[in-house]
């Protein structure tokens, strides 16, 4: 009996360790994916080439289609590589559950809007300014998590949110060189970029928590949910292409301006949806937001040395230190004994 008890305890510890490893691995991959996506997207939107530039609306649609294909392959793998089992699962979980599938239309529409807004933002703001401003989604995510998921945040978590926002404010503090640079740019494009980021922050917070709520209320696979998201995302995306870029598509084609860099951006964006799904499965939305905030540092360094469109200041570094401090403070949050709260 004791041997069996020890065996069960050992297996439980191994499962716990594996779960923790998967959580931090998925968060690490998310930091890499977010950083590389922002930098390559910014570079692709500012790179001067002959001929028409690729349409961001079509890139969003292609990313959604790639995400669907990747999720179908993952479901196929989970089905022990059986086409018959795959067909049955897709039929039973999607076609036979129309109301469950329709639930994903709301976050899908918001995600599609958000993905288009990110292209608008990075066409008008440098990578570092964009990355820092976009971290406001952590606050919106926390507030939506408390109101929609009834999550209880501890004192350390609320304190870390305050520190994070203070760090973001410091990083946004304009320097003399930034003021001179901003005079060279049109005030209109700066404002458009800022509005795009702020709107994306609220949409990201709401859609992320809404999707988390759906995932935790049902037993459907996260990959099935992403197929449903991608289906609606493709429809909403194609509507956007027709409304905003219909004339350009009919004139120069759907894949106008596409090159190797464009495909890298599209693949990274498609991968982002899957990584976020894994993070939601193994961690939660707020922890995902904090991990993403670490990519500010990488984005700034690469933006300075590679893109050369941003010069960090001492105030920026102070803000960056606060952001990192807030990240570790959130992870440190102790769970009270007797009545643990999940956050």
ABEGO torsion letter per residue (X at the ends): XAAAAAAAAAAAAAAAAAAAAAAAAAAAAAAAAAAAAAAAAAAAAABBBBEBBBBAAAAAAAAAAAAAAAAAAAAAAAAGGBAAAAAAAAAAAAAABAAAAAAAAAAAAAAAAAAAAAAAAAAABBAAAAAAAAAAAAAAAAAAAAAAAGBBBBAAAAAAAAAAAAAAAAAABBBAAAAAAAAABBAAAAAAAAAAAAAAAAAAAAAAAAAAAAAAABABBAAAAAAAAAAAAAAAAAAAAAAAAAAAAAAAEAABGBBAAAAAAAAAAAAAAAAAAAAAAABBAAAAAAAAAAAAAAAAAAAAAAAGABBBBAAAAAAAAAAAAAAAAAAABBBBBGBBBBX
